Amino acid sequence: MTDREKIKQLKKDVAPFTKSQNAVSIRQLINTLGPLLLLWGVGYVLFESFPWISAICAVLASAFVVRTFIIFHDCTHGSFFKNRKANQIVGNITGVLTTFPFQQWRREHLIHHAHSSNLDERGIGDIWMMTTEEYAEATKWQRFCYRAYRHPLVMFGLGPLYLILVVNRTNAKDAKRKERLNTHFTTIALIIMLAVLAIAFGWQAMLVVQLLSMYIAAMLGIWLFYIQHTFEDAYFENEQEWDYVKAAVEGSSYYELPKFLQWISGNIGYHHVHHLAPRIPNYELEQAHAQTPPLQKVTTITLKTSFSSLRFKLYDASNKRFITFKEYAALRGASNRGLL
Protein backbone atom coordinates (compact mmCIF):
# COMPACT_ATOMS: atom_id res chain seq x y z
CA MET A 1 0.00 0.00 0.00
CA THR A 2 1.42 3.40 -1.01
CA ASP A 3 1.64 6.34 1.43
CA ARG A 4 -1.24 8.05 -0.38
CA GLU A 5 -3.39 4.92 -0.02
CA LYS A 6 -2.49 4.63 3.68
CA ILE A 7 -3.51 8.25 4.25
CA LYS A 8 -6.80 7.72 2.41
CA GLN A 9 -7.51 4.59 4.45
CA LEU A 10 -6.65 6.35 7.73
CA LYS A 11 -9.12 9.14 7.02
CA LYS A 12 -11.73 6.54 6.08
CA ASP A 13 -11.14 4.64 9.35
CA VAL A 14 -11.84 7.68 11.54
CA ALA A 15 -14.75 9.06 9.49
CA PRO A 16 -17.45 7.18 11.50
CA PHE A 17 -16.38 9.05 14.65
CA THR A 18 -16.96 12.53 13.22
CA LYS A 19 -20.68 12.49 13.97
CA SER A 20 -21.74 14.40 17.06
CA GLN A 21 -24.49 13.04 19.30
CA ASN A 22 -26.73 15.75 20.72
CA ALA A 23 -27.77 13.64 23.73
CA VAL A 24 -24.16 13.00 24.72
CA SER A 25 -23.26 16.66 24.18
CA ILE A 26 -26.13 17.84 26.40
CA ARG A 27 -25.15 15.33 29.08
CA GLN A 28 -21.60 16.64 28.93
CA LEU A 29 -22.82 20.21 29.32
CA ILE A 30 -24.71 19.18 32.46
CA ASN A 31 -21.87 17.21 34.07
CA THR A 32 -19.43 20.03 33.30
CA LEU A 33 -21.27 23.30 33.90
CA GLY A 34 -23.22 21.83 36.82
CA PRO A 35 -20.16 21.12 39.03
CA LEU A 36 -18.46 24.33 37.82
CA LEU A 37 -21.35 26.59 38.83
CA LEU A 38 -21.84 24.66 42.07
CA LEU A 39 -18.19 25.06 43.08
CA TRP A 40 -18.23 28.75 42.21
CA GLY A 41 -21.48 29.20 44.15
CA VAL A 42 -20.18 27.44 47.28
CA GLY A 43 -16.98 29.45 47.06
CA TYR A 44 -18.85 32.75 47.05
CA VAL A 45 -21.35 31.81 49.77
CA LEU A 46 -18.67 30.57 52.18
CA PHE A 47 -16.05 33.23 51.46
CA GLU A 48 -16.87 35.53 54.36
CA SER A 49 -16.75 32.76 56.98
CA PHE A 50 -14.37 30.25 55.39
CA PRO A 51 -12.14 31.93 52.77
CA TRP A 52 -9.82 28.92 52.70
CA ILE A 53 -12.71 26.69 51.61
CA SER A 54 -13.49 29.23 48.89
CA ALA A 55 -9.89 28.98 47.69
CA ILE A 56 -10.18 25.18 47.57
CA CYS A 57 -13.42 25.50 45.61
CA ALA A 58 -11.63 27.79 43.13
CA VAL A 59 -8.84 25.26 42.62
CA LEU A 60 -11.36 22.47 42.05
CA ALA A 61 -13.43 24.70 39.77
CA SER A 62 -10.37 25.36 37.59
CA ALA A 63 -10.50 21.72 36.50
CA PHE A 64 -14.07 22.20 35.28
CA VAL A 65 -13.09 25.45 33.58
CA VAL A 66 -10.62 23.35 31.55
CA ARG A 67 -13.40 20.89 30.72
CA THR A 68 -15.68 23.80 29.78
CA PHE A 69 -12.96 25.07 27.47
CA ILE A 70 -12.91 21.71 25.68
CA ILE A 71 -16.62 22.14 24.98
CA PHE A 72 -15.88 25.66 23.70
CA HIS A 73 -13.07 24.18 21.61
CA ASP A 74 -15.38 21.59 20.04
CA CYS A 75 -17.92 24.30 19.27
CA THR A 76 -15.29 26.29 17.34
CA HIS A 77 -14.72 23.20 15.19
CA GLY A 78 -18.47 22.74 14.74
CA SER A 79 -18.21 19.26 16.23
CA PHE A 80 -20.06 19.52 19.55
CA PHE A 81 -23.58 19.78 18.13
CA LYS A 82 -24.98 18.84 14.74
CA ASN A 83 -26.56 22.27 14.44
CA ARG A 84 -24.26 25.16 13.47
CA LYS A 85 -26.28 27.72 15.42
CA ALA A 86 -26.20 25.58 18.57
CA ASN A 87 -22.40 25.40 18.33
CA GLN A 88 -22.21 29.19 18.04
CA ILE A 89 -24.54 29.85 20.99
CA VAL A 90 -22.89 27.35 23.34
CA GLY A 91 -19.46 28.40 22.05
CA ASN A 92 -20.09 32.04 22.93
CA ILE A 93 -21.49 31.21 26.39
CA THR A 94 -18.60 28.88 27.28
CA GLY A 95 -16.27 31.46 25.75
CA VAL A 96 -17.39 34.06 28.29
CA LEU A 97 -17.06 31.54 31.13
CA THR A 98 -13.48 30.72 30.07
CA THR A 99 -12.56 34.31 28.88
CA PHE A 100 -12.11 33.30 25.21
CA PRO A 101 -13.78 35.18 22.31
CA PHE A 102 -15.44 32.62 20.04
CA GLN A 103 -14.79 34.12 16.60
CA GLN A 104 -11.20 35.18 17.22
CA TRP A 105 -10.12 31.91 18.74
CA ARG A 106 -11.96 29.91 16.08
CA ARG A 107 -10.12 31.64 13.23
CA GLU A 108 -6.68 31.43 14.83
CA HIS A 109 -7.16 27.84 15.92
CA LEU A 110 -8.24 26.74 12.46
CA ILE A 111 -5.08 28.37 11.10
CA HIS A 112 -3.10 26.40 13.68
CA HIS A 113 -4.67 23.17 12.43
CA ALA A 114 -4.06 24.06 8.78
CA HIS A 115 -0.35 24.79 9.32
CA SER A 116 0.63 22.78 12.42
CA SER A 117 4.27 21.57 12.22
CA ASN A 118 4.89 23.63 9.07
CA LEU A 119 8.17 25.48 9.61
CA ASP A 120 7.28 28.07 6.97
CA GLU A 121 3.82 28.87 8.34
CA ARG A 122 4.33 29.52 12.04
CA GLY A 123 3.11 32.41 14.16
CA ILE A 124 -0.68 32.20 14.48
CA GLY A 125 -2.17 30.03 17.19
CA ASP A 126 1.21 28.52 18.04
CA ILE A 127 3.72 28.63 20.86
CA TRP A 128 6.77 30.62 19.81
CA MET A 129 9.44 28.21 18.61
CA MET A 130 12.82 28.94 17.03
CA THR A 131 14.95 26.57 15.01
CA THR A 132 18.65 26.32 15.80
CA GLU A 133 19.43 28.28 12.62
CA GLU A 134 17.03 31.07 13.55
CA TYR A 135 18.44 31.27 17.06
CA ALA A 136 22.01 31.43 15.71
CA GLU A 137 21.05 34.38 13.50
CA ALA A 138 19.02 36.19 16.16
CA THR A 139 20.22 39.34 17.94
CA LYS A 140 21.11 39.24 21.64
CA TRP A 141 17.82 40.96 22.45
CA GLN A 142 15.82 38.45 20.42
CA ARG A 143 17.62 35.58 22.14
CA PHE A 144 16.94 37.11 25.54
CA CYS A 145 13.23 37.50 24.74
CA TYR A 146 13.02 33.95 23.42
CA ARG A 147 14.80 32.44 26.42
CA ALA A 148 12.55 34.41 28.76
CA TYR A 149 9.43 33.33 26.83
CA ARG A 150 10.39 29.65 27.00
CA HIS A 151 11.19 29.77 30.72
CA PRO A 152 8.54 27.83 32.71
CA LEU A 153 7.98 30.70 35.16
CA VAL A 154 7.16 33.04 32.29
CA MET A 155 5.23 30.59 30.09
CA PHE A 156 3.14 29.08 32.87
CA GLY A 157 3.33 31.91 35.42
CA LEU A 158 2.90 35.12 33.43
CA GLY A 159 1.52 33.38 30.33
CA PRO A 160 -2.01 32.87 31.76
CA LEU A 161 -2.27 36.57 32.68
CA TYR A 162 -1.08 37.64 29.23
CA LEU A 163 -3.51 35.23 27.60
CA ILE A 164 -6.52 36.38 29.63
CA LEU A 165 -5.80 40.12 29.81
CA VAL A 166 -4.14 40.81 26.45
CA VAL A 167 -4.48 38.07 23.81
CA ASN A 168 -8.15 37.34 24.47
CA ARG A 169 -9.06 41.03 24.69
CA THR A 170 -7.48 42.29 21.47
CA ASN A 171 -8.02 41.74 17.76
CA ALA A 172 -5.54 41.06 14.98
CA LYS A 173 -5.06 43.85 12.43
CA ASP A 174 -6.65 41.75 9.70
CA ALA A 175 -9.65 40.69 11.81
CA LYS A 176 -13.01 41.25 10.13
CA ARG A 177 -15.79 43.31 11.69
CA LYS A 178 -17.74 40.26 12.93
CA GLU A 179 -14.69 38.95 14.75
CA ARG A 180 -13.86 42.34 16.26
CA LEU A 181 -17.39 42.81 17.55
CA ASN A 182 -17.42 39.30 19.01
CA THR A 183 -14.18 39.95 20.88
CA HIS A 184 -15.59 43.18 22.35
CA PHE A 185 -18.88 41.45 23.18
CA THR A 186 -17.02 38.71 25.08
CA THR A 187 -14.97 41.26 27.01
CA ILE A 188 -18.02 43.36 27.92
CA ALA A 189 -19.99 40.27 28.98
CA LEU A 190 -17.04 39.12 31.08
CA ILE A 191 -16.70 42.55 32.76
CA ILE A 192 -20.43 42.64 33.52
CA MET A 193 -20.29 39.12 35.00
CA LEU A 194 -17.32 39.99 37.21
CA ALA A 195 -18.84 43.32 38.25
CA VAL A 196 -22.11 41.68 39.30
CA LEU A 197 -20.24 39.06 41.30
CA ALA A 198 -18.07 41.73 42.95
CA ILE A 199 -21.13 43.80 43.91
CA ALA A 200 -23.03 40.78 45.19
CA PHE A 201 -20.24 39.07 47.11
CA GLY A 202 -17.38 41.59 47.35
CA TRP A 203 -14.35 42.13 45.14
CA GLN A 204 -12.16 39.99 47.41
CA ALA A 205 -14.45 36.99 46.93
CA MET A 206 -14.51 37.61 43.18
CA LEU A 207 -10.71 37.67 43.03
CA VAL A 208 -10.32 34.47 45.03
CA VAL A 209 -13.12 32.43 43.48
CA GLN A 210 -13.41 33.65 39.90
CA LEU A 211 -10.00 34.94 38.91
CA LEU A 212 -8.03 32.24 40.74
CA SER A 213 -9.96 29.48 38.98
CA MET A 214 -9.53 31.21 35.61
CA TYR A 215 -5.80 31.71 36.17
CA ILE A 216 -5.15 28.08 37.14
CA ALA A 217 -7.28 26.84 34.24
CA ALA A 218 -5.35 29.02 31.78
CA MET A 219 -2.08 27.68 33.17
CA LEU A 220 -3.28 24.08 32.73
CA GLY A 221 -4.50 24.88 29.23
CA ILE A 222 -1.12 26.29 28.19
CA TRP A 223 0.54 23.19 29.64
CA LEU A 224 -1.69 20.82 27.67
CA PHE A 225 -1.12 22.72 24.42
CA TYR A 226 2.63 22.95 25.00
CA ILE A 227 3.17 19.33 25.98
CA GLN A 228 1.33 17.91 22.98
CA HIS A 229 3.42 19.72 20.40
CA THR A 230 6.78 19.79 22.18
CA PHE A 231 8.41 16.39 22.44
CA GLU A 232 11.80 15.19 21.27
CA ASP A 233 10.92 13.62 17.91
CA ALA A 234 8.01 15.90 16.99
CA TYR A 235 7.39 16.22 13.26
CA PHE A 236 8.27 19.55 11.61
CA GLU A 237 8.91 20.17 7.93
CA ASN A 238 9.26 23.03 5.47
CA GLU A 239 6.34 23.79 3.17
CA GLN A 240 7.57 21.68 0.24
CA GLU A 241 7.91 18.53 2.36
CA TRP A 242 5.08 19.19 4.82
CA ASP A 243 2.21 16.70 4.96
CA TYR A 244 -1.07 17.30 6.82
CA VAL A 245 -1.57 13.71 8.00
CA LYS A 246 2.05 13.32 9.12
CA ALA A 247 1.77 16.62 10.96
CA ALA A 248 -1.30 15.29 12.75
CA VAL A 249 -0.07 11.84 13.79
CA GLU A 250 3.64 12.63 14.17
CA GLY A 251 3.52 16.31 15.17
CA SER A 252 0.98 15.77 17.96
CA SER A 253 1.46 13.38 20.85
CA TYR A 254 -0.86 11.00 22.67
CA TYR A 255 -0.86 12.27 26.25
CA GLU A 256 -1.79 9.19 28.29
CA LEU A 257 -3.38 10.48 31.47
CA PRO A 258 -5.06 8.78 34.45
CA LYS A 259 -8.77 8.29 33.72
CA PHE A 260 -9.98 11.16 35.92
CA LEU A 261 -7.54 13.65 34.37
CA GLN A 262 -8.47 12.33 30.93
CA TRP A 263 -12.13 13.02 31.75
CA ILE A 264 -11.40 16.51 33.13
CA SER A 265 -9.31 17.39 30.07
CA GLY A 266 -12.03 16.21 27.69
CA ASN A 267 -9.87 13.51 26.06
CA ILE A 268 -7.65 16.19 24.53
CA GLY A 269 -4.72 13.86 25.28
CA TYR A 270 -5.71 12.10 22.04
CA HIS A 271 -4.35 15.15 20.29
CA HIS A 272 -3.08 13.22 17.28
CA VAL A 273 -6.62 12.00 16.61
CA HIS A 274 -8.01 15.50 17.00
CA HIS A 275 -5.49 16.97 14.56
CA LEU A 276 -6.17 14.22 12.04
CA ALA A 277 -9.94 14.78 12.17
CA PRO A 278 -10.97 17.99 14.01
CA ARG A 279 -14.65 17.24 13.47
CA ILE A 280 -14.51 14.32 15.92
CA PRO A 281 -16.20 15.48 19.17
CA ASN A 282 -14.11 15.09 22.30
CA TYR A 283 -16.20 12.18 23.61
CA GLU A 284 -15.40 10.09 20.52
CA LEU A 285 -11.62 10.62 20.46
CA GLU A 286 -10.79 7.66 22.71
CA GLN A 287 -12.80 5.22 20.61
CA ALA A 288 -11.29 6.55 17.39
CA HIS A 289 -7.84 5.93 18.85
CA ALA A 290 -8.71 2.48 20.21
CA GLN A 291 -10.27 1.25 16.96
CA THR A 292 -7.64 2.62 14.57
CA PRO A 293 -4.39 0.61 15.04
CA PRO A 294 -2.11 3.02 13.06
CA LEU A 295 -3.02 5.81 15.49
CA GLN A 296 -1.77 3.73 18.41
CA LYS A 297 1.80 3.88 17.08
CA VAL A 298 2.26 7.62 17.70
CA THR A 299 4.55 9.08 20.35
CA THR A 300 3.01 8.42 23.77
CA ILE A 301 3.74 10.74 26.68
CA THR A 302 2.75 9.94 30.24
CA LEU A 303 2.15 12.32 33.13
CA LYS A 304 5.60 11.42 34.49
CA THR A 305 7.56 11.69 31.23
CA SER A 306 5.78 14.87 30.09
CA PHE A 307 7.84 17.04 32.43
CA SER A 308 11.00 16.22 30.48
CA SER A 309 9.60 18.28 27.59
CA LEU A 310 10.24 21.43 29.61
CA ARG A 311 13.90 21.00 28.69
CA PHE A 312 13.28 21.33 24.95
CA LYS A 313 13.85 24.87 23.70
CA LEU A 314 14.98 24.78 20.05
CA TYR A 315 14.10 22.67 17.04
CA ASP A 316 17.09 21.16 15.23
CA ALA A 317 15.70 20.88 11.70
CA SER A 318 18.78 19.07 10.36
CA ASN A 319 18.35 16.23 12.87
CA LYS A 320 14.55 16.61 13.12
CA ARG A 321 14.30 16.83 16.89
CA PHE A 322 13.95 19.26 19.77
CA ILE A 323 17.09 20.04 21.75
CA THR A 324 17.98 21.88 24.93
CA PHE A 325 19.99 25.11 25.13
CA LYS A 326 22.84 23.06 26.57
CA GLU A 327 22.80 20.72 23.57
CA TYR A 328 22.71 23.73 21.26
CA ALA A 329 25.78 25.21 22.94
CA ALA A 330 27.60 21.89 22.54
CA LEU A 331 26.68 21.72 18.84
CA ARG A 332 27.85 25.28 18.29
CA GLY A 333 31.10 24.55 20.09
CA ALA A 334 31.72 21.47 18.00
CA SER A 335 30.90 23.39 14.83
CA ASN A 336 33.32 26.20 15.72
CA ARG A 337 36.05 23.62 16.31
CA GLY A 338 35.39 22.09 12.89
CA LEU A 339 34.08 18.83 14.30
CA LEU A 340 30.75 19.07 12.47
N, C-alpha and C positions, 0 to 999 in steps of 0.2 A: 504494500500500500504506500503510495507516494505521500509526501508531507501535505500536499493540498487535499488529498483524499482523507487523511487523518484529521485535518482541521474541519473539513466538512462533516465528518462522522461525529466529531466531538460536539459540534454545535447542534447536530441532530439529537445526540444523546441527552443534552440538557434542555432541549426545547420543551418537553412535557412539564417542566418545573416552572415555566415562566408565567403560568396562569395563577392570578391572585384568587383567593377565596374570601369573599366578603365576610362570611361568618367567622372565619379565623381572624381576620383583620379586626373586626369589631371586638372579639374576645381579647385580642392583644391590647387594644385601646383600653379596655376595662381593667385588665390586670396590670397595666402600666400606669395609666393616669390615676387610677383609684388609689394605689399605695402612695404615689407621689403627692397627691393632694392631701391625703390623710396625714402623711409625715409632715408636710408643711403646716397643716392645720394644728396638729399637736404641738409642733415647735412654737408656733405663735401663741397659742393659748397658755402654754406652760412657761413662757419666757420670763415673765415677771417673778414667778416663784422659784422656778428651776431652770435657770439659763443654761446649765450644763446639759440638761436633758434636751433642750432646744438645739444645742450644738450637735449632739449625737443624732438627733432627728435630721439635721441638715446634712450631716455626713452620709447617713443612710439614704436620704432623698437624692443625693448626687448620683447614686447608682441608677435610680429610676429616671433621672434627667438624661443620663446616657442612653437608657433604653427608649426614652421618648424621642431622643435625637435620631435613633435608628428608624423609628416610624417616620419622622420628618424626612430622613434620608431616602426612604423607600418612596415617599410621596413625590420627591423631586424627580425620581426615575419613572414615576407613573406606574409603580408596581404594587403599591399597597392596596389600592382598590381598583376594580375594573373600570369604574367611572372616572373620567378625567377631572370633572368638577369636584368630586369627592376628594380626590387627591390634592387638589388645590386648596380646598377649604381646610381639611385636616392638616395639610402642610403648613398653611399660614398660622393656624392656631398653635401647633406644636413648635413652629418657628418662634413665636413670641415667648412661649414657655422656656425655650432653650436659648433665646437671644439671637437666633439666626434669621435673616431675611430670606424668604422663600425664593424669589426670582433671582436674586444675586447669587445665592449659593448654588441654585440649580444650574445656572449658566456656567459658572466657574467649575463646578464639579463635573459637568458633562465634558468640558474641555479637558479636565484632568483624565477622564476615562479615554477620550479620543487620542491623547498623546502620552499616556503613562509609559515611562521607561524610554521615551524618545529623547535622546540627548540634544537634538536640534529644536525641540519644541517644549522647552521647560519654562516655568515662570508663573503659570496660572493654575491655582489650585494645588500647588506642590509645596513641599518643604524645600527650602533653599539647599541645593547641593552643587558643589564644585567638583570638577574632575581634577586630577593631578596636574594636567597641563594648564588648566585655567588658574589653578592656585599658584603655579610657578610663575605665571605671567601677571598675576595680580599685584597691585601696589601694597605697601605696608598697611595703609589704612583699610583697604579692602580685605586684606588677610585678617586684620584685627577684628573687623566687623563680622567676618565669617566665623572666626574662632569663637567670638562672643555668642553669636547666634546659635552655634551648635553645642554650646555648653549646656549641660542639663539644667543648671539653675536658671538660665535665661529661657531656654526652650520650654521647660515645664513649670518654671516659677513666674517669670514675667510674661511668657507666651500667652497664657489664658487671659490675662488682663488686656494685652494688646489685641487679642482676638475679639473679646467681648466689647471693648470700649472704642476700638479704632476700625479694625477690619470689617466687623459686622455693622458698623454705623456709617460707613462711607461707600460711595459708588466709584466704579472705574470710569475713566474719562470717556470710554466708548460705550458706556451703559445707555440703553434706550430709556425713553421716558417711563414706560411701564415698570421697568426694573428700578429706576430711581424712586418713583413714587412708592413702590412696595417696600424698599429699604426704609424710607422715611415713615411709612405707615407702621412698620414693625417697631421702629425706635420709639415713635409716639405712643403706641400701644404698650410697649414695655415700660416707658416712663409713667404712664397713667397707672399701670398695674402696681408698680413699686411705690408710687405716691399714695395710692389708696391704702396699701398695706402699711406704709409708714404712718399715715394718719390714724388708721384703725388700731395699730398695735405698737406704734413707736418706731422711730428710725433705727434704734439699737436692735430691736427684734428683727427688723427688715434686713439689716446688715448681716446679722448672725444666721438667720434662717434662709433667706432668699439668696443673698450674694455669696455666702459661703458655699451653698450647694451648687450654685452656678459655676463658681470658680473651680471647685474640685472636679465637677463634671467636665469642664473645658480642659482641665489638665489631663484627665483620663482619656478624653477624646483625642487630644494631640498625641498622647502615648500610643494609642491604638493605631492611628494613622501612620505615625513614625515607624513603629515596629514592623508593620506589614509591608513596608517598602524599603526598609533598610536592614538588609542581612547580607552576609559575606558574598554569596554568589548570585545576588540579584541581577536580573536581566536588564541591560541597558544597551541600546544600539543607536547609531546615527540613522537619519531618515531613510537613506537608501537601503539599509539592511533591516530596518525595524519591521516587526511583524506583530499585528494586534493580538493574535492568539498567544504567541510566545510571551508577549508583554504581560498578558493576563495570568498565565499559568506558571511563568518563570520569574516575572517581575513582582508578583504578589505572593506572600507566604500564606501557609495554613497555620494560624495561631491556635494551637491545641490548648484549650483552657478547661479547668474543672467545670462540671456541668452547670453549677450555679452561676459562675462568671460568664459562661457561654450564653446562658439565658439572659442575664443582665445586659450583656453586650449585643443582644439581638443576633447572635450567630455571625457577627461580622468577622470573626476569626477565619471563616471560610472565604477569605478575601479573594483568593484566586478564582473561586466559583463566581463571586459577584462581579469581578472584572471581566470574566469571560462572557457572562450573560447578566447585565445589570437589571433586566426586567424580571429576574427571579426575586420574589419577595423574601424577606429575611427568614421567614419560618419554613421556607423550602430549601434553603441553602444546604443544610446538613444532609438531607436526603439526596440532593443532586450530587453531592460529594461522595456519599456512601454507595450510590448506584452507578457511578461513572469511574471505573478503575483507573483510567489515565490521570484523572484529577487527584488520585491518592498518591501519586509519585512526586508531587511538588515538595518544595522545601518546607519542612515542618518545624515550627518553633514552639517550645513549651514555655510555661510561665517562668521556669528557672533559667532556661537558656536565652530568653528574650533580653535579659539585662546585658548580655554581652554585646548586643547591637549598639549600646551607648558608646562603645569605643570607636565605631566606624564613623569617619569624618569626611573622607574623600573617595571618589570613585576612580579607580585605576582602569581606564578604558582599554589599555593595551593588554592587561591581564584579566579584564572583565570581572573585577571584584572590588568590594569596598576595602579600604585600608585605614589604619589609624594614622594620626599625625607622626607618631614615632616611626612607623614603617615608612612613611613618606620621607622623613628626614634620612633614614637609612638608605633609601633608594637614591635620593639626591646626592648623598655622600659617595655612594658607590659610582654614580654616574660621573661626578666631578673627578673621581680618581681613575676614570676610564675603565671601570670594571663592568660596565653595562653597555 
